Amino acid sequence: MDKKLNDIYKEKFIAEGGFSKVYYSNDLKLKKEIVYKIGIDEKHFSKFENEYRITLALEHKNIVKCLNFYNDQELPILVLEFAQKGSLDIILLQDQLFLKNKFESIVTDITTAIQYCH
C-alpha cells in the first residue's frame, strides 16, 4: 500500500459495493477508528472524487465525515470516520423490538440529515 497509508493498520475487510471495497482500520496519526474505501478500478475515480467533495463539505452528527482522499493512487482511496453504531441497514435488520422502540428517533435522525443536505 502507498506510503501515505503507513499510519493505517489492522485492516479488516467489511464489505464490497458496486465500485469499491470497504475496510475497517485504525489511523495512528488521527488516533481513531476509520473505514477506507478502495476503488475496484480507475474508471470509478470520478465517483470517488465527487463523494469526497460532497462529504467533505458536510458537517452533521448523522452523516459520516470524510477524513481524506488519496487521488494519486492507481486506485482511489476514500478515508471516512468509523460509524460506532454501525450502518443503518444492519441496525434495521438486527432487532425488531429495538427498531419499534427507536423508530421515531431513527426517522428523526435521518430527516435532519436529509434536511441538512438539502
VOPALO-982944 format. One line per field, with one value per residue (C-alpha): residue number from 1; x, y, z. Coordinates in steps of 0.5 Angstrom, whole numbers. Layout:
num = [NUM | ...] $
X = [X | ...] $
Y = [Y | ...] $
Z = [Z | ...] $
! end
This chain:
num = [1 | 2 | 3 | 4 | 5 | 6 | 7 | 8 | 9 | 10 | 11 | 12 | 13 | 14 | 15 | 16 | 17 | 18 | 19 | 20 | 21 | 22 | 23 | 24 | 25 | 26 | 27 | 28 | 29 | 30 | 31 | 32 | 33 | 34 | 35 | 36 | 37 | 38 | 39 | 40 | 41 | 42 | 43 | 44 | 45 | 46 | 47 | 48 | 49 | 50 | 51 | 52 | 53 | 54 | 55 | 56 | 57 | 58 | 59 | 60 | 61 | 62 | 63 | 64 | 65 | 66 | 67 | 68 | 69 | 70 | 71 | 72 | 73 | 74 | 75 | 76 | 77 | 78 | 79 | 80 | 81 | 82 | 83 | 84 | 85 | 86 | 87 | 88 | 89 | 90 | 91 | 92 | 93 | 94 | 95 | 96 | 97 | 98 | 99 | 100 | 101 | 102 | 103 | 104 | 105 | 106 | 107 | 108 | 109 | 110 | 111 | 112 | 113 | 114 | 115 | 116 | 117 | 118] $
X = [0 | 2 | 7 | 2 | -2 | 3 | -1 | -6 | -6 | -10 | -14 | -20 | -25 | -32 | -36 | -36 | -40 | -41 | -35 | -31 | -28 | -29 | -24 | -24 | -18 | -14 | -11 | -4 | -4 | -11 | -12 | -18 | -22 | -23 | -26 | -23 | -26 | -21 | -24 | -24 | -22 | -19 | -26 | -30 | -25 | -29 | -35 | -30 | -28 | -35 | -36 | -30 | -32 | -39 | -38 | -32 | -37 | -42 | -42 | -47 | -48 | -52 | -47 | -40 | -35 | -30 | -22 | -18 | -18 | -12 | -12 | -5 | -6 | -7 | -14 | -17 | -18 | -23 | -22 | -28 | -30 | -32 | -39 | -39 | -46 | -46 | -49 | -57 | -58 | -55 | -59 | -65 | -64 | -62 | -67 | -75 | -76 | -70 | -73 | -80 | -77 | -72 | -76 | -78 | -71 | -68 | -73 | -72 | -64 | -65 | -70 | -65 | -59 | -63 | -66 | -58 | -56 | -62] $
Y = [0 | 7 | 10 | 16 | 10 | 8 | 11 | 6 | -1 | -7 | -7 | -12 | -13 | -10 | -10 | -10 | -5 | -3 | 1 | 0 | -5 | -2 | -4 | -2 | 0 | 5 | 11 | 12 | 20 | 21 | 16 | 14 | 8 | 9 | 6 | 7 | 5 | 3 | 3 | -3 | 0 | 7 | 8 | 10 | 15 | 21 | 18 | 18 | 25 | 27 | 23 | 26 | 33 | 33 | 29 | 34 | 40 | 36 | 37 | 34 | 29 | 24 | 24 | 20 | 25 | 25 | 25 | 24 | 22 | 19 | 21 | 20 | 12 | 7 | 6 | 12 | 11 | 15 | 15 | 16 | 16 | 10 | 10 | 7 | 4 | 1 | 2 | 4 | -3 | -7 | -3 | -4 | -12 | -13 | -13 | -11 | -10 | -5 | -2 | -1 | 3 | 7 | 8 | 15 | 17 | 14 | 17 | 24 | 23 | 21 | 27 | 32 | 29 | 30 | 37 | 39 | 36 | 40] $
Z = [0 | -1 | 4 | 5 | 9 | 13 | 19 | 18 | 21 | 23 | 16 | 16 | 10 | 12 | 5 | -2 | -6 | -14 | -14 | -8 | -2 | 5 | 10 | 18 | 21 | 26 | 24 | 28 | 27 | 28 | 34 | 31 | 28 | 21 | 15 | 8 | 1 | -4 | -11 | -15 | -22 | -24 | -28 | -22 | -20 | -21 | -17 | -11 | -12 | -12 | -6 | -3 | -5 | -2 | 4 | 6 | 6 | 10 | 18 | 21 | 27 | 23 | 17 | 17 | 16 | 10 | 13 | 7 | 0 | -4 | -11 | -13 | -13 | -18 | -15 | -11 | -3 | 1 | 8 | 13 | 20 | 23 | 25 | 32 | 32 | 25 | 19 | 19 | 14 | 20 | 25 | 22 | 21 | 28 | 33 | 31 | 38 | 38 | 32 | 35 | 41 | 37 | 30 | 32 | 34 | 28 | 23 | 26 | 25 | 18 | 17 | 20 | 16 | 9 | 11 | 13 | 6 | 2] $
! end
